[in-house]
C-alpha cells in the first residue's frame, strides 16, 4: 500500500505529538515531518512535496492568509487542509481562496480526521463517516427524537446554527460532512459500521448532499 504523506504545521507541541501518533496509526497515512514554524513548514513543503499539508493558520491567535498562500506556492501538488480551533466565515473564504482544499475543526476525533484526510487525498466524491448511532437525529435523547435520512448542506448548516447536534459528538461529524461536500464531494453517509451496506443503498443511516 502506498503511503499518503502528511506534513503537520501547528505551533502547539502537544497537538503535533498527538496528531503524529494518531495519523501514523492510521495507515496508509504517514507523517513525514512536523513543525511549529510556518517558515520551516514552507521549506519542508517545497522539499518533501507531501500529499497533504495539515496546517493551523491561526498562529498566536492571528489568522494569516498570506502564510497559506506561501505554503501553497511551495508545493503546488499538495492538498492543503486547514485544521484549526475556529474560523470566521471571512477567514474560511480567505483560506479557500489561498488554496485550502478543505477546512476542518479540531473537535474531530482522530478517526474522523484520518477518514477526512484519506478522502481528501483520494479525491473521492463519497465519504462514509462512522459513528455509534445508526443515523443523525433531531432532538437526540429527548422527546420527539426523529432520524434524518436525507439532509442537504443548507439544512445541516441551519441545524448546526440552532445547536441541534451535540458538540464534540455529532456536530463535528456534520461540520466535516459540510466541508467535504463544499470542497467538491458528492455525498456523505453517517451510520454505524454494521449498516454501511444498507446506508449505501439508502436503506439506513443519514445521507448528506448538496
N, CA, C and O of each residue as an XYZ file, in Angstrom:
840
protein
N       0.850     -1.194      0.000
C       0.000      0.000      0.000
C       0.887      1.245      0.000
O       1.797      1.359      0.822
N       0.631      2.159     -0.899
C       1.414      3.382     -0.999
C       1.054      4.340      0.126
O      -0.122      4.564      0.414
N       2.088      4.906      0.765
C       1.850      5.857      1.849
C       1.200      7.130      1.323
O       1.489      7.581      0.215
N       0.321      7.698      2.136
C      -0.203      9.039      1.909
C       0.539      9.941      2.883
O       0.275      9.911      4.084
N       1.463     10.742      2.371
C       2.364     11.503      3.231
C       1.718     12.799      3.719
O       0.982     13.463      2.989
N       2.014     13.135      4.970
C       1.407     14.291      5.622
C       2.487     15.156      6.262
O       3.377     14.647      6.943
N       2.406     16.452      6.042
C       3.232     17.434      6.734
C       2.342     18.190      7.706
O       1.307     18.726      7.311
N       2.738     18.238      8.990
C       1.987     18.957     10.015
C       2.638     20.306     10.300
O       3.851     20.392     10.492
N       1.826     21.349     10.326
C       2.307     22.673     10.737
C       1.354     23.184     11.802
O       0.214     23.538     11.503
N       1.819     23.224     13.048
C       0.979     23.662     14.171
C       1.906     24.120     15.284
O       2.881     23.441     15.606
N       1.607     25.259     15.863
C       2.518     25.815     16.863
C       2.434     25.125     18.217
O       3.262     25.395     19.087
N       1.466     24.248     18.423
C       1.289     23.596     19.718
C       1.994     22.235     19.732
O       1.653     21.342     18.956
N       2.972     22.089     20.616
C       3.766     20.862     20.671
C       2.906     19.631     20.960
O       3.090     18.580     20.346
N       1.964     19.771     21.902
C       1.146     18.615     22.271
C       0.223     18.192     21.132
O      -0.029     17.002     20.944
N      -0.282     19.166     20.369
C      -1.142     18.843     19.231
C      -0.355     18.102     18.158
O      -0.835     17.116     17.599
N       0.858     18.580     17.870
C       1.685     17.900     16.865
C       1.995     16.471     17.286
O       1.934     15.551     16.470
N       2.327     16.286     18.558
C       2.655     14.943     19.043
C       1.446     14.017     18.950
O       1.572     12.872     18.515
N       0.284     14.505     19.353
C      -0.936     13.703     19.305
C      -1.298     13.335     17.874
O      -1.626     12.183     17.587
N      -1.238     14.318     16.975
C      -1.588     14.058     15.575
C      -0.588     13.107     14.923
O      -0.974     12.235     14.144
N       0.674     13.271     15.236
C       1.687     12.379     14.650
C       1.419     10.934     15.043
O       1.433     10.044     14.193
N       1.172     10.696     16.338
C       0.886      9.329     16.802
C      -0.397      8.790     16.175
O      -0.440      7.660     15.688
N      -1.436      9.616     16.196
C      -2.732      9.157     15.716
C      -2.758      8.877     14.224
O      -3.308      7.863     13.794
N      -2.168      9.767     13.426
C      -2.184      9.580     11.978
C      -1.260      8.448     11.551
O      -1.575      7.709     10.618
N      -0.123      8.307     12.222
C       0.776      7.194     11.891
C       0.168      5.838     12.251
O       0.593      4.804     11.737
N      -0.823      5.850     13.133
C      -1.521      4.616     13.486
C      -2.724      4.374     12.570
O      -3.519      3.464     12.807
N      -2.850      5.193     11.523
C      -3.979      5.091     10.590
C      -3.459      4.948      9.169
O      -3.635      5.853      8.353
N      -2.803      3.791      8.852
C      -2.270      3.612      7.505
C      -3.392      3.689      6.461
O      -4.526      3.289      6.725
N      -3.055      4.214      5.263
C      -1.714      4.495      4.751
C      -1.188      5.894      5.070
O      -0.191      6.316      4.485
N      -1.846      6.634      6.000
C      -1.332      7.954      6.356
C       0.029      7.826      7.037
O       0.237      6.936      7.862
N       0.955      8.724      6.685
C       2.284      8.722      7.291
C       2.772     10.152      7.439
O       2.941     10.862      6.447
N       2.999     10.573      8.671
C       3.521     11.922      8.926
C       5.017     11.914      8.634
O       5.781     11.218      9.302
N       5.431     12.687      7.639
C       6.840     12.709      7.230
C       7.612     13.845      7.898
O       8.842     13.825      7.937
N       6.887     14.834      8.421
C       7.544     15.933      9.136
C       6.478     16.700      9.907
O       5.309     16.729      9.522
N       6.908     17.325     11.011
C       6.013     18.143     11.822
C       6.810     19.318     12.359
O       7.934     19.148     12.833
N       6.234     20.503     12.286
C       6.955     21.695     12.714
C       6.009     22.713     13.316
O       4.825     22.748     12.978
N       6.531     23.545     14.211
C       5.755     24.633     14.781
C       5.921     25.912     13.974
O       5.150     26.856     14.146
N       6.909     25.954     13.105
C       7.277     27.177     12.406
C       6.669     27.236     11.008
O       6.823     26.302     10.221
N       5.988     28.319     10.706
C       5.426     28.493      9.367
C       6.541     28.561      8.326
O       6.419     27.979      7.248
N       7.618     29.263      8.638
C       8.721     29.385      7.683
C       9.358     28.026      7.420
O       9.640     27.678      6.274
N       9.586     27.257      8.490
C      10.133     25.917      8.318
C       9.151     25.040      7.550
O       9.559     24.203      6.745
N       7.863     25.231      7.797
C       6.842     24.475      7.081
C       6.879     24.744      5.591
O       6.711     23.825      4.790
N       7.093     25.972      5.216
C       7.189     26.324      3.800
C       8.383     25.614      3.161
O       8.270     25.080      2.057
N       9.533     25.607      3.855
C      10.719     24.916      3.338
C      10.493     23.413      3.225
O      10.903     22.791      2.246
N       9.833     22.826      4.238
C       9.559     21.391      4.215
C       8.572     21.033      3.097
O       8.704     19.995      2.450
N       7.599     21.892      2.886
C       6.629     21.643      1.819
C       7.330     21.613      0.468
O       7.029     20.769     -0.377
N       8.257     22.529      0.269
C       8.982     22.589     -1.001
C       9.900     21.378     -1.160
O      10.016     20.827     -2.255
N      10.546     20.965     -0.082
C      11.497     19.853     -0.146
C      10.812     18.492     -0.256
O      11.229     17.637     -1.038
N       9.745     18.300      0.547
C       9.121     16.982      0.653
C       7.958     16.772     -0.309
O       7.650     15.637     -0.672
N       7.311     17.857     -0.722
C       6.121     17.766     -1.579
C       5.157     16.695     -1.061
O       4.846     15.748     -1.785
N       4.684     16.830      0.170
C       3.803     15.795      0.739
C       2.458     15.770      0.022
O       2.071     16.724     -0.652
N       1.764     14.662      0.185
C       0.430     14.568     -0.405
C      -0.530     15.557      0.248
O      -1.347     16.187     -0.424
N      -0.417     15.681      1.568
C      -1.314     16.547      2.342
C      -0.494     17.425      3.279
O       0.448     16.959      3.920
N      -0.863     18.699      3.350
C      -0.288     19.598      4.353
C      -1.408     19.965      5.312
O      -2.361     20.646      4.934
N      -1.289     19.511      6.559
C      -2.286     19.777      7.592
C      -1.777     20.923      8.438
O      -0.756     20.796      9.113
N      -2.478     22.035      8.407
C      -1.905     23.254      8.985
C      -2.945     24.054      9.746
O      -4.096     24.163      9.323
N      -2.528     24.611     10.870
C      -3.343     25.564     11.619
C      -2.846     26.957     11.292
O      -1.750     27.351     11.692
N      -3.664     27.697     10.561
C      -3.250     29.034     10.130
C      -3.377     30.078     11.229
O      -2.801     31.162     11.133
N      -4.128     29.753     12.267
C      -4.312     30.726     13.344
C      -3.142     30.604     14.300
O      -3.146     29.766     15.202
N      -2.154     31.434     14.098
C      -0.921     31.355     14.864
C      -0.894     32.476     15.894
O      -0.973     33.659     15.561
N      -0.779     32.061     17.171
C      -0.841     33.010     18.287
C      -2.102     33.872     18.203
O      -2.083     35.073     18.475
N      -3.204     33.209     17.814
C      -4.491     33.882     17.774
C      -4.758     34.681     16.521
O      -5.858     35.209     16.356
N      -3.781     34.787     15.627
C      -3.941     35.600     14.425
C      -4.025     34.710     13.185
O      -3.286     33.734     13.055
N      -4.925     35.059     12.290
C      -5.095     34.328     11.040
C      -4.216     34.956      9.964
O      -4.186     36.177      9.812
N      -3.496     34.108      9.214
C      -2.588     34.629      8.187
C      -2.853     33.965      6.843
O      -2.342     32.880      6.566
N      -3.651     34.621      6.013
C      -3.903     34.099      4.682
C      -2.665     34.124      3.806
O      -2.502     33.261      2.943
N      -1.798     35.092      4.011
C      -0.581     35.202      3.198
C       0.332     34.004      3.448
O       0.950     33.485      2.518
N       0.417     33.567      4.706
C       1.221     32.374      5.009
C       0.687     31.176      4.241
O       1.455     30.373      3.710
N      -0.612     31.064      4.187
C      -1.224     29.970      3.446
C      -0.873     30.039      1.963
O      -0.576     29.017      1.345
N      -0.906     31.223      1.404
C      -0.516     31.412      0.001
C       0.900     30.914     -0.237
O       1.167     30.243     -1.234
N       1.801     31.237      0.668
C       3.206     30.845      0.508
C       3.380     29.340      0.615
O       4.178     28.749     -0.113
N       2.630     28.717      1.527
C       2.699     27.261      1.648
C       2.211     26.608      0.357
O       2.830     25.666     -0.137
N       1.109     27.105     -0.184
C       0.564     26.556     -1.421
C       1.521     26.695     -2.587
O       1.643     25.788     -3.412
N       2.195     27.822     -2.656
C       3.153     28.032     -3.757
C       4.371     27.126     -3.600
O       4.997     26.752     -4.591
N       4.710     26.771     -2.359
C       5.901     25.945     -2.115
C       5.705     24.519     -2.618
O       6.675     23.865     -3.000
N       4.473     24.030     -2.625
C       4.205     22.665     -3.089
C       2.829     22.632     -3.742
O       1.823     22.337     -3.097
N       2.809     22.938     -5.020
C       1.539     23.050     -5.735
C       0.796     21.727     -5.831
O      -0.423     21.713     -6.001
N       1.524     20.603     -5.723
C       0.879     19.297     -5.849
C       0.223     18.834     -4.551
O      -0.562     17.886     -4.562
N       0.534     19.487     -3.440
C      -0.018     19.081     -2.143
C      -1.448     19.588     -1.974
O      -1.808     20.655     -2.471
N      -2.250     18.806     -1.268
C      -3.585     19.254     -0.901
C      -3.515     19.823      0.512
O      -3.115     19.133      1.450
N      -3.904     21.072      0.651
C      -3.769     21.767      1.928
C      -5.079     21.671      2.702
O      -6.152     21.972      2.180
N      -4.968     21.247      3.950
C      -6.132     21.101      4.821
C      -5.946     21.988      6.049
O      -4.979     21.838      6.796
N      -6.878     22.907      6.246
C      -6.871     23.732      7.454
C      -7.437     22.899      8.595
O      -8.504     22.299      8.467
N      -6.722     22.867      9.703
C      -7.183     22.134     10.883
C      -6.992     23.051     12.077
O      -5.898     23.140     12.632
N      -8.062     23.733     12.470
C      -7.920     24.803     13.446
C      -9.075     24.789     14.432
O     -10.057     24.073     14.238
N      -8.956     25.580     15.490
C      -9.976     25.598     16.532
C     -11.243     26.307     16.081
O     -12.344     25.896     16.447
N     -11.105     27.358     15.297
C     -12.274     28.053     14.767
C     -11.852     28.938     13.597
O     -10.699     29.352     13.480
N     -12.823     29.206     12.746
C     -12.626     30.108     11.616
C     -13.884     30.939     11.441
O     -14.992     30.404     11.491
N     -13.727     32.229     11.237
C     -14.868     33.046     10.854
C     -15.183     32.750      9.387
O     -14.319     32.245      8.670
N     -16.394     33.050      8.925
C     -16.708     32.848      7.506
C     -15.737     33.583      6.587
O     -15.384     33.077      5.522
N     -15.304     34.778      6.996
C     -14.375     35.552      6.167
C     -13.008     34.872      6.106
O     -12.372     34.855      5.052
N     -12.555     34.314      7.224
C     -11.271     33.619      7.252
C     -11.327     32.336      6.441
O     -10.373     31.998      5.741
N     -12.441     31.621      6.534
C     -12.581     30.405      5.739
C     -12.560     30.732      4.248
O     -11.932     30.022      3.462
N     -13.242     31.799      3.864
C     -13.238     32.211      2.455
C     -11.824     32.561      2.005
O     -11.413     32.211      0.899
N     -11.085     33.253      2.866
C      -9.709     33.616      2.523
C      -8.832     32.376      2.411
O      -7.973     32.302      1.532
N      -9.042     31.398      3.299
C      -8.254     30.165      3.258
C      -8.513     29.411      1.961
O      -7.581     28.909      1.333
N      -9.769     29.332      1.564
C     -10.091     28.629      0.319
C      -9.522     29.379     -0.891
O      -9.036     28.764     -1.840
N      -9.588     30.700     -0.844
C      -9.028     31.497     -1.936
C      -7.521     31.302     -2.029
O      -6.935     31.416     -3.105
N      -6.898     31.006     -0.883
C      -5.443     30.806     -0.855
C      -5.055     29.387     -1.237
O      -3.868     29.071     -1.324
N      -6.046     28.524     -1.467
C      -5.740     27.186     -1.940
C      -6.118     26.050     -1.019
O      -5.803     24.897     -1.313
N      -6.791     26.339      0.096
C      -7.194     25.264      1.003
C      -8.201     24.348      0.313
O      -9.183     24.813     -0.267
N      -7.947     23.045      0.384
C      -8.862     22.085     -0.212
C     -10.069     21.873      0.689
O     -11.189     21.722      0.202
N      -9.849     21.859      1.985
C     -10.937     21.683      2.944
C     -10.525     22.312      4.266
O      -9.336     22.397      4.572
N     -11.506     22.754      5.053
C     -11.257     23.317      6.378
C     -11.952     22.434      7.413
O     -13.148     22.168      7.301
N     -11.203     21.981      8.418
C     -11.728     21.107      9.455
C     -11.485     21.734     10.820
O     -10.517     22.470     11.016
N     -12.376     21.435     11.761
C     -12.233     21.959     13.108
C     -11.649     20.898     14.039
O     -11.857     19.701     13.837
N     -10.922     21.342     15.050
C     -10.200     20.427     15.913
C     -11.082     19.618     16.859
O     -10.563     18.853     17.671
N     -12.391     19.766     16.773
C     -13.274     18.904     17.545
C     -13.368     17.497     16.986
O     -13.887     16.600     17.651
N     -12.871     17.289     15.765
C     -12.919     15.964     15.148
C     -12.101     14.946     15.933
O     -11.035     15.270     16.456
N     -12.598     13.721     16.015
C     -11.792     12.651     16.582
C     -10.674     12.318     15.596
O     -10.744     12.670     14.419
N      -9.646     11.638     16.090
C      -8.549     11.236     15.206
C      -9.046     10.309     14.100
O      -8.564     10.371     12.969
N     -10.012      9.448     14.428
C     -10.566      8.545     13.415
C     -11.257      9.335     12.307
O     -11.068      9.056     11.123
N     -12.062     10.326     12.704
C     -12.768     11.135     11.709
C     -11.797     11.991     10.907
O     -11.982     12.198      9.708
N     -10.756     12.489     11.580
C      -9.748     13.269     10.868
C      -9.041     12.405      9.829
O      -8.863     12.827      8.686
N      -8.638     11.204     10.220
C      -7.950     10.305      9.289
C      -8.832      9.980      8.094
O      -8.362      9.964      6.957
N     -10.119      9.718      8.350
C     -11.055      9.430      7.259
C     -11.159     10.611      6.305
O     -11.147     10.433      5.087
N     -11.261     11.818      6.857
C     -11.370     13.019      6.026
C     -10.116     13.243      5.196
O     -10.202     13.631      4.031
N      -8.941     12.999      5.793
C      -7.690     13.199      5.063
C      -7.553     12.197      3.918
O      -7.117     12.558      2.825
N      -7.921     10.955      4.164
C      -7.835      9.952      3.105
C      -8.803     10.272      1.974
O      -8.471     10.092      0.802
N      -9.984     10.740      2.314
C     -10.938     11.129      1.275
C     -10.430     12.337      0.499
O     -10.616     12.426     -0.715
N      -9.789     13.262      1.200
C      -9.217     14.437      0.548
C      -8.152     14.044     -0.458
O      -8.134     14.543     -1.583
N      -7.264     13.145     -0.048
C      -6.173     12.732     -0.932
C      -6.694     11.930     -2.112
O      -6.225     12.104     -3.236
N      -7.649     11.063     -1.868
C      -8.160     10.216     -2.946
C      -9.012     10.997     -3.929
O      -9.193     10.584     -5.075
N      -9.535     12.132     -3.473
C     -10.395     12.917     -4.346
C     -11.734     12.236     -4.575
O     -12.411     12.512     -5.565
N     -12.126     11.336     -3.654
C     -13.377     10.619     -3.822
C     -14.545     11.561     -3.639
O     -14.428     12.595     -2.980
N     -15.691     11.195     -4.234
C     -16.852     12.070     -4.111
C     -17.861     11.553     -3.097
O     -18.904     12.172     -2.887
N     -17.555     10.410     -2.460
C     -18.425      9.875     -1.419
C     -17.609      9.605     -0.166
O     -16.536      9.004     -0.235
N     -18.117     10.049      0.982
C     -17.438      9.857      2.261
C     -18.370      9.116      3.204
O     -19.544      9.466      3.329
N     -17.849      8.095      3.867
C     -18.608      7.367      4.879
C     -18.043      7.731      6.242
O     -16.864      7.505      6.512
N     -18.880      8.291      7.095
C     -18.455      8.726      8.420
C     -19.114      7.818      9.456
O     -20.329      7.868      9.650
N     -18.313      6.993     10.118
C     -18.852      6.001     11.043
C     -19.052      6.591     12.435
O     -18.245      7.392     12.907
N     -20.142      6.180     13.082
C     -20.459      6.675     14.409
C     -21.094      5.552     15.213
O     -21.197      4.427     14.725
N     -21.522      5.839     16.437
C     -22.076      4.805     17.302
C     -23.593      4.713     17.225
O     -24.188      3.812     17.817
N     -24.223      5.627     16.508
C     -25.682      5.573     16.328
C     -25.985      5.358     14.855
O     -25.170      5.682     13.991
N     -27.157      4.811     14.575
C     -27.457      4.378     13.214
C     -27.604      5.522     12.227
O     -27.400      5.336     11.028
N     -27.960      6.719     12.724
C     -28.141      7.869     11.832
C     -28.088      9.151     12.647
O     -27.936      9.125     13.868
N     -28.214     10.267     11.952
C     -28.289     11.573     12.606
C     -29.725     11.790     13.085
O     -30.682     11.467     12.382
N     -29.857     12.338     14.280
C     -31.190     12.568     14.845
C     -31.377     14.033     15.218
O     -30.430     14.726     15.589
N     -32.624     14.486     15.109
C     -33.036     15.720     15.755
C     -33.597     15.365     17.121
O     -34.220     14.317     17.292
N     -33.373     16.251     18.100
C     -33.846     16.027     19.472
C     -33.324     14.703     20.026
O     -34.049     13.973     20.703
N     -32.060     14.404     19.733
C     -31.499     13.118     20.145
C     -31.574     12.948     21.664
O     -31.121     13.805     22.423
N     -32.164     11.809     22.094
C     -32.273     11.521     23.510
C     -33.345     12.304     24.231
O     -33.424     12.277     25.459
N     -34.192     13.018     23.452
C     -35.258     13.817     24.047
C     -36.594     13.422     23.438
O     -36.631     12.739     22.414
N     -37.689     13.842     24.054
C     -38.997     13.569     23.452
C     -39.066     14.160     22.036
O     -38.580     15.262     21.782
N     -39.667     13.417     21.147
C     -39.755     13.898     19.760
C     -38.539     13.550     18.928
O     -38.409     14.039     17.806
N     -37.634     12.712     19.449
C     -36.455     12.303     18.677
C     -36.877     11.696     17.343
O     -37.778     10.859     17.285
N     -36.207     12.134     16.261
C     -36.514     11.537     14.955
C     -35.254     11.528     14.084
O     -34.441     12.451     14.136
N     -35.110     10.462     13.281
C     -33.927     10.353     12.424
C     -34.035     11.243     11.198
O     -35.129     11.523     10.708
N     -32.884     11.683     10.712
C     -32.809     12.445      9.457
C     -32.177     11.538      8.407
O     -30.970     11.301      8.449
N     -32.957     11.035      7.482
C     -32.443     10.125      6.464
C     -31.761     10.872      5.331
O     -30.741     10.415      4.814
N     -32.304     12.000      4.944
C     -31.731     12.832      3.886
C     -31.546     14.243      4.431
O     -32.431     14.781      5.096
N     -30.404     14.830      4.146
C     -30.091     16.149      4.692
C     -29.274     16.920      3.670
O     -28.276     16.411      3.159
N     -29.689     18.145      3.367
C     -28.907     18.990      2.464
C     -27.889     19.788      3.262
O     -28.011     19.918      4.480
N     -26.897     20.314      2.585
C     -25.897     21.153      3.252
C     -26.571     22.360      3.902
O     -26.228     22.739      5.022
N     -27.524     22.957      3.200
C     -28.226     24.123      3.746
C     -28.965     23.754      5.030
O     -28.926     24.501      6.008
N     -29.637     22.608      5.027
C     -30.335     22.168      6.237
C     -29.351     21.860      7.351
O     -29.591     22.209      8.507
N     -28.237     21.205      7.011
C     -27.231     20.873      8.016
C     -26.704     22.138      8.695
O     -26.564     22.174      9.918
N     -26.418     23.160      7.915
C     -25.924     24.417      8.478
C     -26.973     25.058      9.389
O     -26.643     25.615     10.436
N     -28.233     24.972      8.979
C     -29.311     25.551      9.785
C     -29.402     24.840     11.139
O     -29.520     25.485     12.181
N     -29.347     23.507     11.112
C     -29.430     22.754     12.362
C     -28.198     22.978     13.236
O     -28.314     23.042     14.459
N     -27.015     23.097     12.617
C     -25.809     23.393     13.383
C     -25.930     24.736     14.093
O     -25.577     24.863     15.266
N     -26.431     25.732     13.376
C     -26.580     27.072     13.946
C     -27.569     27.076     15.110
O     -27.446     27.879     16.034
N     -28.544     26.179     15.060
C     -29.546     26.073     16.127
C     -29.063     25.222     17.293
O     -29.745     25.121     18.313
N     -27.889     24.609     17.150
C     -27.357     23.783     18.221
C     -28.057     22.450     18.365
O     -28.148     21.906     19.466
N     -28.555     21.918     17.250
C     -29.298     20.654     17.287
C     -28.395     19.436     17.540
O     -28.870     18.395     17.992
N     -27.099     19.568     17.250
C     -26.200     18.423     17.352
C     -25.187     18.637     18.475
O     -24.689     19.746     18.674
N     -24.891     17.567     19.200
C     -24.044     17.672     20.387
C     -22.610     18.050     20.024
O     -22.003     17.401     19.172
N     -22.051     19.101     20.662
C     -20.645     19.452     20.439
C     -19.736     18.297     20.853
O     -19.990     17.629     21.855
N     -18.688     18.068     20.086
C     -17.758     17.009     20.404
C     -18.271     15.626     20.091
O     -17.590     14.637     20.363
N     -19.472     15.532     19.518
C     -20.048     14.234     19.178
C     -20.552     14.262     17.738
O     -19.787     13.999     16.810
N     -21.835     14.580     17.543
C     -22.375     14.598     16.184
C     -22.061     15.895     15.436
O     -21.898     15.877     14.216
N     -21.973     17.015     16.148
C     -21.727     18.295     15.478
C     -20.449     18.276     14.629
O     -20.492     18.720     13.482
N     -19.301     17.776     15.147
C     -18.100     17.748     14.306
C     -18.248     16.872     13.065
O     -17.655     17.165     12.027
N     -19.033     15.803     13.164
C     -19.243     14.939     12.002
C     -20.055     15.666     10.934
O     -19.776     15.545      9.741
N     -21.052     16.416     11.368
C     -21.860     17.185     10.423
C     -21.016     18.288      9.792
O     -21.106     18.531      8.589
N     -20.198     18.955     10.603
C     -19.324     20.010     10.082
C     -18.355     19.448      9.048
O     -18.127     20.064      8.007
N     -17.780     18.272      9.336
C     -16.853     17.649      8.393
C     -17.569     17.276      7.094
O     -16.997     17.397      6.011
N     -18.824     16.821      7.205
C     -19.598     16.468      6.018
C     -19.854     17.696      5.153
O     -19.729     17.641      3.929
N     -20.208     18.789      5.790
C     -20.451     20.034      5.054
C     -19.179     20.485      4.342
O     -19.219     20.882      3.177
N     -18.053     20.421      5.047
C     -16.781     20.819      4.452
C     -16.446     19.939      3.255
O     -16.008     20.436      2.217
N     -16.651     18.642      3.399
C     -16.339     17.699      2.326
C     -17.148     18.004      1.074
O     -16.595     18.035     -0.025
N     -18.440     18.229      1.226
C     -19.298     18.493      0.072
C     -18.979     19.855     -0.535
O     -18.956     19.995     -1.757
N     -18.738     20.844      0.293
C     -18.419     22.174     -0.233
C     -17.072     22.192     -0.943
O     -16.808     23.076     -1.758
N     -16.217     21.213     -0.633
C     -14.922     21.098     -1.312
C     -15.029     20.305     -2.614
O     -14.025     20.091     -3.293
N     -16.238     19.871     -2.963
C     -16.420     19.168     -4.234
C     -16.946     17.758     -4.120
O     -17.205     17.113     -5.135
N     -17.113     17.255     -2.880
C     -17.656     15.919     -2.701
C     -19.125     15.851     -3.098
O     -19.816     16.869     -3.142
N     -19.591     14.645     -3.386
C     -20.967     14.453     -3.834
C     -21.913     14.161     -2.681
O     -22.997     14.739     -2.607
N     -21.506     13.255     -1.768
C     -22.407     12.843     -0.706
C     -21.619     12.287      0.474
O     -20.490     11.817      0.331
N     -22.249     12.357      1.641
C     -21.664     11.807      2.867
C     -22.718     10.940      3.543
O     -23.872     11.343      3.687
N     -22.306      9.742      3.957
C     -23.181      8.856      4.716
C     -22.690      8.788      6.152
O     -21.498      8.599      6.396
N     -23.602      8.940      7.100
C     -23.271      8.820      8.521
C     -24.088      7.674      9.099
O     -25.318      7.701      9.064
N     -23.400      6.663      9.634
C     -24.081      5.492     10.174
C     -23.096      4.657     10.988
O     -21.955      5.067     11.201
N     -23.540      3.486     11.440
C     -22.684      2.564     12.174
C     -21.967      1.630     11.196
O     -22.403      1.487     10.053
N     -20.868      0.992     11.630
C     -20.172      0.059     10.734
C     -21.081     -1.062     10.217
O     -20.942     -1.508      9.079
N     -22.012     -1.511     11.068
C     -22.873     -2.624     10.685
C     -23.873     -2.253      9.589
O     -24.392     -3.132      8.900
N     -24.142     -0.971      9.426
C     -25.186     -0.543      8.487
C     -24.631      0.113      7.229
O     -25.383      0.728      6.472
N     -23.323     -0.009      6.993
C     -22.730      0.657      5.836
C     -23.415      0.245      4.532
O     -23.796      1.100      3.732
N     -23.569     -1.061      4.319
C     -24.144     -1.519      3.053
C     -25.571     -1.015      2.873
O     -25.949     -0.583      1.784
N     -26.361     -1.070      3.942
C     -27.732     -0.559      3.851
C     -27.738      0.951      3.607
O     -28.567      1.463      2.855
N     -26.805      1.656      4.249
C     -26.741      3.105      4.061
C     -26.450      3.452      2.603
O     -27.055      4.366      2.044
N     -25.524      2.720      1.993
C     -25.194      2.982      0.588
C     -26.369      2.675     -0.342
O     -26.459      3.223     -1.441
N     -27.275      1.789      0.110
C     -28.498      1.521     -0.658
C     -29.614      2.474     -0.261
O     -30.743      2.363     -0.740
N     -29.284      3.416      0.626
C     -30.239      4.416      1.118
C     -31.365      3.771      1.922
O     -32.503      4.240      1.908
N     -31.026      2.683      2.628
C     -31.993      1.992      3.469
C     -31.743      2.229      4.943
O     -32.517      1.762      5.779
N     -30.679      2.945      5.284
C     -30.334      3.219      6.675
C     -29.397      4.413      6.707
O     -28.929      4.896      5.676
N     -29.137      4.873      7.929
C     -28.191      5.976      8.084
C     -28.726      7.309      7.587
O     -29.905      7.452      7.263
N     -27.828      8.273      7.538
C     -28.161      9.616      7.050
C     -27.296      9.931      5.848
O     -26.087      9.703      5.871
N     -27.902     10.446      4.812
C     -27.195     10.840      3.589
C     -27.250     12.356      3.464
O     -28.326     12.953      3.440
N     -26.068     12.970      3.386
C     -25.973     14.433      3.247
C     -25.466     14.763      1.847
O     -24.451     14.229      1.401
N     -26.178     15.638      1.169
C     -25.813     16.042     -0.194
C     -25.915     17.561     -0.316
O     -26.353     18.258      0.599
N     -25.496     18.039     -1.475
C     -25.572     19.472     -1.739
C     -27.018     19.916     -1.890
O     -27.281     21.097     -2.117
